[in-house]
Amino acid sequence: LPKYFGSAPDLVVMGPNEGNNVGLITPHSGTVGGAVAAINHGIPAIAISGPLIDESNPGESNATTLAALGMKVIEEINTRYGIDLPPGSGLNVNI
């Protein structure tokens, strides 16, 4: 990333993932996998996932709602504690 943007990001936010942060065959979702990749490079990361709110209409995307709720969670954490995660650490947020 520094090659393209000048420096590594301060924080990586992955998601939202509509569903569980676990897989049937893999130990985690792609959302968590992306966060883990950042963490493995020493970059703090947050993975955000949540269920479809209206399970009777699974064709309707809930990504916008999950993204908004995820940002509220991140803003609240930042307000209360400051998002100053140590390098190589991360959070898994399930809404």
N, C-alpha and C positions, 0 to 999 in steps of 0.2 A: 503493500500500500504506500509506503513512503515514496516509492518511485513515481507514483501517479499523483499523490496529494501532498507531498512534502514532508509528512510525518504520519505516524500511526494515529488512529483515532483514540480519544480519551475513553470512550465507552462504545461498545457494540450492543445494539438492541435488535434481537431477532424476533420475528413474528409479526403479526399474531398467527399462531397455528390454531386452526379450528379442530379441536379434538384433544385427546390426551397427549401428554409429553412422553409417552412410551410407545413402543412399537410391538407388533406381534412377533417379529423375528429379531429385531434389533433392540438393544436395551433402552433406546430413547428415540424421540422424533427427530426429524431433520432440523427443526427449530432449535432444539437443544444441541444437536450436532454442530450447527453453525456457531452457537455460543461457545461450545467446547473448543472448536477450532480457534476462535479468537483467544480464549483463555490459554490454550496451549502455546500461543504466541505472546503471552504475557499481557494481553489486552483485557481489561475487565469487560464482562458481558452480562446481559439480562435476556432471558428467553421468556416470551409471553405466549400463553396458550389458554384456550377456554372452549367450552362446548358450544354447539349450535343452540341458541336460545329456543328457537321454534323447531323442535325435532320433527314436527308434522310437515314441515316444508324444507327438507334438506337441500333442495336446489337453490334456496335463497342464501346468499353469502352473509355471514355475520362478521366478516373481517373488519369493517368500519367500526362497529360497536366494540369489538374486542380491542382494536387499536386505541380507541378513545378511552376505554376503561384502563388499558395498560398504561397509557400516558398519565392518567390520574394517579395510578399506583406509584409510578416513577416520580411524579411531582410531589406526592405526599412523602415518599421516602426522602426525597431531596430536601423538602421543607423541614422535616423532623430531624434528619440525621446527616444530610448532605450526601450526595452521591460521590463519595470519594473511596470507591472500592479499591482495595490493594491490587496491584498488578497480578494477573493470573487468578483472580477470583470472579465468582459470578453468582447470579440469582436466577432461580427458576420460579416464575410467577404463573400460577394457575388460577384463572378467574372462573 
